């Protein structure tokens, strides 16, 4: 629901003149089996992100299935894709 609201807000624009905001800079994570084709759980959000991009040039996209993301385990947050650097939380013990 939060992602949907952010994308809808991006499409609408901000203020009286519905201008494109520069913050927040959304990053949509695209992943096979999650949102890549009809029938996947979040395909509606992917379509909404595409609409937002067509109107506002946001969000940016991250391809989670990229070969550089090998080792991703949905059950282990220490392996999650990060757009802002490596995980430094104590449970992960990654610096």
Rosetta blueprint (number, residue, H / E / L):
1 X L
2 X H
3 X H
4 X H
5 X H
6 X H
7 X H
8 X H
9 X H
10 X H
11 X H
12 X H
13 X L
14 X E
15 X L
16 X L
17 X L
18 X L
19 X E
20 X L
21 X L
22 X L
23 X L
24 X L
25 X L
26 X L
27 X E
28 X E
29 X E
30 X E
31 X L
32 X L
33 X L
34 X L
35 X L
36 X L
37 X L
38 X L
39 X L
40 X L
41 X L
42 X L
43 X H
44 X H
45 X H
46 X H
47 X H
48 X H
49 X H
50 X H
51 X H
52 X H
53 X H
54 X H
55 X H
56 X H
57 X L
58 X L
59 X L
60 X E
61 X E
62 X E
63 X E
64 X L
65 X L
66 X L
67 X H
68 X H
69 X H
70 X L
71 X L
72 X L
73 X L
74 X L
75 X L
76 X L
77 X H
78 X H
79 X H
80 X L
81 X L
82 X L
83 X L
84 X L
85 X L
86 X L
87 X L
88 X L
89 X L
90 X L
91 X L
92 X L
93 X L
94 X L
95 X L
